[in-house]
């Protein structure tokens, strides 16, 4: 795999950092853009290594890792990120891209597809955690709001413990979910003490905007030929995959099942490897459809 070449791009409110592996002038296949949120480019080296025949681009969303914000702080919306993605693709000047988007990156990319379908060849939206569109949306959104309130009140450890718990919850979120005892941060190796910071990319910037996002289904309905919704075989009954299922059902699509779970494409980037070789093979299949 070619060594990544790092670039920066100034956009309104941020300086984005992105990495290019390969030759952008190679037009035999579309550029393959891999995005997450709040996960940055650091989550994709293993998956990228399985696409040595493609030009692969990864990036850090605004406020994540190397991509700095010039608009101050505060919460962001998927439409903010969709605008950044559009600017990045236009800067690549390589035509419509193939886009593998995971988690919050999938939510942001649905916004991109609705607004700028001309920039997308195929979007594989893997497990978008759209709590607002699942049948139990009221309870799910209440739980996400509770995580945000916990973060502002108690700091990262207690809030992240609640986040981890809901991410792995199987099935519909019960109406009394937030009335149940809160998980102990120590169970997940998290600190209980509050360090006073409130700028975490997940908890402070993206959680509420991402989970409460309402996709433009009218616009997406005109671009279903460009869209594949992915879910993990091991996480199919968890919130993020259920968000993907709800999108697919709304648009009359059949979800594509991928190996492993929500992070099935990961190698050892974060110490929680999925099945990256099998995942990459499945991704090739759906991109070649």
N, C-alpha and C positions, 0 to 999 in steps of 0.2 A: 504494500500500500504506500503511495507517495506520502512523504511527510507533509503535515498540514502547513499551509501558508496563511498567516494571520493578517486580517485586514480590519479596518474600522470604518464606520459609516455614521456620519452625523445625520440625525433625524430630529424633528421638533421635540425637544424635551429630553433627548438622550444621545449618547454616543454608543452605538452598537459595535460589538466585536464579533467577528465571524471567521471561520477557518475553511479553507478550500483544499480538498485533497483531489488532485488531478488537474486536468486542463479544461478551463471553461470554454475554450474554443472548439472542443470536441463535440460536434453536434450529432454524432451517431445515435446517442441515447439522451433523453432529457437529463439535466442535472438532477441529482437526488438530494433533496434538502431534508435533513432530519432535525426535528424540533421537539422540545419539551417545554414545560413551564410549571413550576419555577426551576426545574432542572435545566441546566445549561449544556453547553457543548461537552462538558466533562462526562456526561452519561452515555455518549455514543461511540467512543473509539472501538469497542468490540464489535458492535453492529456494523460500523463503517468498514471494518477490516474484512467483512464478508462480501464487499462490493468493490473489489479492486478493478473491475471492468467499467466502473462508473465514476463520474466526477461527483464527489460527495461534499456537501456543504453543511456545516453545523454552526450554531450561533448561541450566544448567551442573550436571553431576553433582557429588556431594559430592567435595571435594578438587580440583575443577577450576575454574580462572579465578575467578569471583566467589563460588562456593559453598564456604564454609569448613567445615572439620571442627572439631567440638568434642570429638571422641572421641580426640584425639591423632593419631598417625600409624600407619603399618603397612598391611598388605594388606587389600583389600576383596573381597567376594564379589559375584557377580551378584545374590544374594538380598538383600544390603544395598541395592543400587541398585533392585531390584524393589520393596522396601518404600518407598523414596523416591518412586518413580513412582506407587505407589498413593496415597501421602499427597498428592502434587501433584495428581493427577486428582480426588481427593476435595475438595481445597481449591478447585479450579476450579468445582465444583458445577454442572457443565454436562452431566451425564449421561455415558454411555459415549463414549469418544473414538475417532477414527481415529488410528492411531499409525504414523508412518513412523520406523523405527529402523534405524540403520546400524552395522555393525561390532560393537564391544562393546555399543553401545546395543541392537542386535538380540538379543544374548545376554541382556542384562538384561530386555528386554521379553518374551522367551520365558518367563523366570521370572515376570514379572508375569501373563502370560496363563494360565500354569499355576495360579497362586495366586489370581488375582482376575479371572476371565473376565468378571465382571459389569461391570468398568470399561472393557472394550474392545469397540468396535464392529467394527473391522477392524484387524489388525496386519499391516503389511508389514515383515517382518524381512529386511533386505537384507544379505547376506553376513556371517552370524555366524561368527566365527573359532573354531569349536568343534573344536579339535584332538583332543579326547578321543573324538569320535564318527566320525572318518574312518577308513578301513581301515588307514592307516599311523599310527595314533594313537601307538603306542609311540615311533616315531622323531620324530614331530612334537612330542610332549610333552617328549621329551628335549632337543630343540632349544630349546624355550621355557624349560626349566629352565636350560639353558646360558646363555641370554640373561640370565636373572635372576641367575645366579651371576656372570656377567661384569660386570653392573651393580654388584653389591655389592663385587666385587673391584677393578674398574678404572674404574668411573664411566660417565657417560652416553654419551660418544662411541663407545667400542668396543662397548657394548651396543646402542646404537641402530643402528649399522652392521649388526650381526647381525640385528636386527629387520627392517630394511629389506630385507635380503637374503632372509630367509625369507618375508616378505610377498609378494615378487614371484617366488618360486620356482614353476616350472611343473611340475605333476604330483606324483606321490607323493614323499614325503620319503625318501631312501635311509637305510638303517640306519646307514651310516657318515657321515652328514651332519655331525655335530659334530666328526669327526676331520679334516675338510677345513680348509685354511688359512682363518683368519678374515679377513673383508674389512677393508680399510684405511679407518678413519673419514674420512680426507681425500678418499676417492672420493666421499663424499656431503656434503662441506663441513662435516664434524663435527670437533670438537676431539678430539685424542688425550689431552690432559691431563685429569686428574681434579680437578674443583673441590671434591670432598669431599661434595657434597650427595647425598642418597639418598631424596629425596621426590618424584621425578618421578611425575606422575599415571599415566603408562603403565607405566614400568619398575618403579617402586617400589610402586605401589598396586594396579594392575589386571591386569597381564599374566598372572600365574599363575592367579588366580582365574577370569578370563574363559576362557582357553584350555582349562583342565581341567574346566570346568563340565559336569555331566551333566544335561541337561534332564529334567524329569519327563514322560516320553513318555506315561505312562498318563493324566495330567491333560490334556496337550496333545491326546491322541487324542479327548477329548471336546469339544474346542474348535476342531477343524480348520476348521469353517465360518467362523471368525473370522480365520484365518491365511492369509497369502500369504507364501511364501518367495521372495525375490528374489536373482538373481545377475546379475553384469555380463557383457555379451557379450564383452568383451575380457579379463576376468579369470576366466573360467569354470573354468580349470584351476589356479587359485591357491588357497592354503590357505583363505581366508575363504569364497570361493564354494563350495569343496568341502565346507566345514562346512555351508553352506546346503543343498547337494545331499543330504548325508547325513541331515539333519533331514527334508527333504521325502520322501526314500525311506522313512525309518522311519515316517512318518505317512501314506504313500500319496498324497502330493501331487505335482503337477507344478510345478517352479520357474518363476516368471515371469522372463523375461529382460529386463533393463533396458539402455539404451544405455550405452556407455562402460565404465568399470571400477569398482573399489572406491569411488572418490570421484567417480563419474559425475555426481552432483548438484551438485558444487561449481562456483562461478564463480571469481572471482579471490581468494577468501578467503585461500588459502594459496599462491598462485602456481602451482597445478597444476589448471587448470580442466578439467572433464569436458565433458559435453554437457547442461547444466542444462535448457535449453528442451525438448529431446527427452526427457530424464529425467522432467521434470515432466508432460509429456503422457502418458507411460507410467504414471506414478503415478496420474494421474487415471483412466486406464482400469481399473487394478486396484482402485482404491477404489470404482469404480462398478459392479463386477461383481455 
